[in-house]
C-alpha cells in the first residue's frame, strides 16, 4: 500500500492500513513534512507497524513499514 499524501491523512490511515495488506505486505508513506515526521512515526508504530526504513530529502520524509506479527 502506498500513500503519498500529508500527515493529516497518513495518521488516521495507519489505523486501517493493516487490514488491506497481505501478511508480507508493506505500507509505504511519503509526502510527510519533516516537522511532522515524528508524529506520523508514533501513529504508525502505535497502529501495529514497524518502520523498516526512513528516508529524508529536502524537508520531506518517507517511511517503509511492515505490519508487526
MOQUIHU-V156748 format. One record per pair of residues at least 12 apart in sequence whose ideal C-beta (glycine too) atoms are under 8 Angstrom apart, sorted by sequence separation. I is the first residue (numbers start at 1). J is the second residue. D is the distance in Angstrom with one decimal. If there is no record, write none. Layout:
BEGIN
i->I j->J d->D
i->I j->J d->D
END
This chain:
BEGIN
i->51 j->63 d->5.2
i->52 j->64 d->4.8
i->14 j->27 d->7.5
i->41 j->54 d->7.7
i->51 j->64 d->7.4
i->52 j->65 d->6.2
i->3 j->17 d->7.7
i->51 j->65 d->5.4
i->52 j->66 d->5.6
i->14 j->29 d->7.8
i->29 j->44 d->7.4
i->50 j->65 d->6.6
i->1 j->17 d->5.5
i->13 j->29 d->7.9
i->49 j->65 d->4.1
i->50 j->66 d->5.7
i->27 j->44 d->7.6
i->37 j->54 d->7.7
i->49 j->66 d->6.5
i->49 j->67 d->5.7
i->50 j->68 d->5.4
i->1 j->20 d->6.1
i->10 j->29 d->4.9
i->37 j->56 d->7.8
i->44 j->63 d->6.4
i->48 j->67 d->5.9
i->49 j->68 d->6.5
i->1 j->21 d->6.1
i->48 j->68 d->5.4
i->10 j->31 d->7.7
i->40 j->61 d->7.6
i->44 j->65 d->5.6
i->10 j->32 d->6.6
i->27 j->49 d->6.0
i->34 j->56 d->6.5
i->41 j->63 d->6.8
i->40 j->63 d->7.1
i->1 j->25 d->6.8
i->3 j->27 d->7.6
i->5 j->29 d->8.0
i->37 j->61 d->4.1
i->1 j->26 d->7.4
i->3 j->28 d->7.3
i->4 j->29 d->7.6
i->6 j->31 d->5.9
i->7 j->32 d->5.3
i->34 j->59 d->5.0
i->1 j->27 d->5.1
i->2 j->28 d->4.7
i->3 j->29 d->4.6
i->4 j->30 d->4.9
i->5 j->31 d->5.1
i->6 j->32 d->7.3
i->7 j->33 d->6.9
i->14 j->40 d->7.8
i->26 j->52 d->7.7
i->33 j->59 d->6.4
i->34 j->60 d->6.8
i->1 j->28 d->7.1
i->2 j->29 d->7.6
i->3 j->30 d->7.5
i->4 j->31 d->4.6
i->6 j->33 d->7.5
i->33 j->60 d->6.6
i->34 j->61 d->5.5
i->2 j->30 d->8.0
i->3 j->31 d->7.6
i->11 j->39 d->7.0
i->15 j->43 d->8.0
i->32 j->60 d->6.7
i->33 j->61 d->7.5
i->7 j->36 d->4.0
i->11 j->40 d->6.1
i->14 j->43 d->5.0
i->18 j->47 d->7.1
i->31 j->60 d->6.9
i->32 j->61 d->4.4
i->7 j->37 d->8.0
i->10 j->40 d->5.5
i->14 j->44 d->4.9
i->17 j->47 d->7.6
i->18 j->48 d->5.4
i->30 j->60 d->7.0
i->32 j->62 d->7.0
i->18 j->49 d->7.0
i->30 j->61 d->7.3
i->31 j->62 d->7.8
i->32 j->63 d->7.4
i->7 j->39 d->6.4
i->11 j->43 d->4.4
i->14 j->46 d->7.9
i->15 j->47 d->5.1
i->17 j->49 d->7.6
i->30 j->62 d->3.5
i->7 j->40 d->5.0
i->10 j->43 d->7.5
i->14 j->47 d->4.3
i->29 j->62 d->6.8
i->30 j->63 d->7.5
i->10 j->44 d->7.8
i->28 j->62 d->7.1
i->29 j->63 d->5.2
i->14 j->49 d->6.7
i->28 j->63 d->7.3
i->27 j->63 d->8.0
i->28 j->64 d->5.5
i->29 j->65 d->7.2
i->27 j->64 d->7.9
i->28 j->65 d->7.4
i->26 j->64 d->6.1
i->27 j->65 d->4.4
i->26 j->65 d->6.7
i->27 j->66 d->7.4
i->26 j->66 d->6.0
i->27 j->67 d->7.2
i->25 j->66 d->7.8
i->24 j->66 d->7.9
i->25 j->67 d->7.0
i->23 j->67 d->7.7
i->21 j->67 d->5.7
i->18 j->67 d->4.8
END
